[in-house]
Amino acid sequence: MSAVYIMASRWMGTLYIGVTSDLLRRVSQHREGMFDGFTKRYGVKRLVWVEWHDSIESAIHREKRLKEYPRQWKINLIEQDNPQWLDLFPQFFRAEGPLAHLQEPAPPM
């Protein structure tokens, strides 16, 4: 599964939209500031929104579309599922909690 994700520096802060086939690894890299660049420079470490895709191609297409939308549209998208802008990372990879529906879907049997 591939994911499009939005990270933020804080509530209503700087936003970053990315795409990955390994969300845990990629968000960990952002949080640890492993690479110089936008997220490290602006302290963008809070995972606030995720959308899953069956293919990396569809995820990349969605990422490009999201980047075209105005900031307020992106804020509204985040607040649909995460009105408090909670950092999803700590609870995202647990089966319980109010945001469990955002976890990576189980692979087909």
SULQUINOR-V944042 format. One record per residue. N is the residue number from 0. RES is the residue in three letters. SS is DSSP state (2 for helix, 1 for strand, 0 for the rest). PHI is phi in radians with two decimals (* if undefined). D_FIRST is the distance of its C-alpha to the first C-alpha in Angstrom with 2 decimals. Layout:
((N RES SS PHI D_FIRST) (N RES SS PHI D_FIRST))
This chain:
((0 MET 0 * 0.00) (1 SER 1 -1.93 3.78) (2 ALA 1 -2.37 6.72) (3 VAL 1 -1.80 10.34) (4 TYR 1 -2.45 12.78) (5 ILE 1 -2.13 16.54) (6 MET 1 -2.05 18.76) (7 ALA 1 -2.39 22.50) (8 SER 0 -1.37 25.58) (9 ARG 0 -3.02 27.06) (10 TRP 0 -1.00 27.71) (11 MET 0 1.05 28.25) (12 GLY 0 -1.55 27.98) (13 THR 0 -1.13 26.42) (14 LEU 1 -1.91 22.92) (15 TYR 1 -2.36 20.21) (16 ILE 1 -1.95 17.18) (17 GLY 1 -2.44 14.43) (18 VAL 1 -2.42 11.03) (19 THR 1 -2.78 8.92) (20 SER 0 -1.79 6.16) (21 ASP 0 -2.48 8.02) (22 LEU 2 -1.07 9.31) (23 LEU 2 -0.99 11.96) (24 ARG 2 -1.10 13.41) (25 ARG 2 -1.17 13.56) (26 VAL 2 -1.17 15.13) (27 SER 2 -1.03 17.39) (28 GLN 2 -1.09 18.56) (29 HIS 2 -1.07 19.48) (30 ARG 2 -1.12 21.23) (31 GLU 2 -1.54 23.16) (32 GLY 0 1.08 24.20) (33 MET 0 -1.17 23.35) (34 PHE 0 -2.17 23.69) (35 ASP 0 -1.17 26.47) (36 GLY 0 2.63 25.61) (37 PHE 2 -0.98 25.10) (38 THR 2 -1.15 23.29) (39 LYS 2 -1.23 25.76) (40 ARG 2 -1.07 28.72) (41 TYR 2 -1.79 28.10) (42 GLY 0 1.11 26.84) (43 VAL 0 -1.52 23.51) (44 LYS 0 -2.29 21.97) (45 ARG 1 -1.78 21.07) (46 LEU 1 -1.35 17.53) (47 VAL 1 -2.04 18.54) (48 TRP 1 -2.77 15.76) (49 VAL 1 -2.50 11.98) (50 GLU 1 -2.38 10.23) (51 TRP 1 -1.61 6.68) (52 HIS 1 -2.37 5.98) (53 ASP 0 -1.27 5.31) (54 SER 0 -2.36 6.50) (55 ILE 2 -1.15 7.69) (56 GLU 2 -1.10 11.00) (57 SER 2 -1.20 10.66) (58 ALA 2 -1.14 9.40) (59 ILE 2 -1.11 12.40) (60 HIS 2 -1.05 14.61) (61 ARG 2 -1.12 14.07) (62 GLU 2 -1.01 14.72) (63 LYS 2 -1.08 17.86) (64 ARG 2 -1.14 19.02) (65 LEU 2 -1.05 18.74) (66 LYS 2 -1.15 20.78) (67 GLU 2 -1.40 23.47) (68 TYR 0 -1.30 24.09) (69 PRO 0 -1.15 26.93) (70 ARG 2 -0.94 26.55) (71 GLN 2 -1.08 27.78) (72 TRP 2 -1.09 25.14) (73 LYS 2 -1.14 22.42) (74 ILE 2 -1.08 24.47) (75 ASN 2 -1.07 24.67) (76 LEU 2 -1.07 20.90) (77 ILE 2 -1.04 20.56) (78 GLU 2 -1.28 23.51) (79 GLN 2 -1.07 22.30) (80 ASP 2 -1.82 20.02) (81 ASN 0 -2.45 21.52) (82 PRO 0 -1.09 25.21) (83 GLN 0 -1.66 26.33) (84 TRP 0 0.95 23.82) (85 LEU 0 -1.11 23.05) (86 ASP 0 -1.31 21.08) (87 LEU 0 -1.29 17.89) (88 PHE 2 -0.95 17.16) (89 PRO 2 -1.11 19.71) (90 GLN 2 -1.75 18.86) (91 PHE 2 -1.09 15.16) (92 PHE 0 -1.74 14.58) (93 ARG 0 -1.97 17.37) (94 ALA 0 -1.36 17.44) (95 GLU 0 -1.83 20.46) (96 GLY 0 1.85 21.58) (97 PRO 0 -1.19 21.76) (98 LEU 0 -1.95 18.27) (99 ALA 2 -1.06 16.50) (100 HIS 2 -1.16 15.07) (101 LEU 2 -1.60 12.86) (102 GLN 0 -1.13 11.11) (103 GLU 0 -1.03 7.51) (104 PRO 0 -1.08 7.87) (105 ALA 0 -1.16 9.15) (106 PRO 0 -1.10 8.06) (107 PRO 0 -1.11 10.62) (108 MET 0 -1.42 13.97))
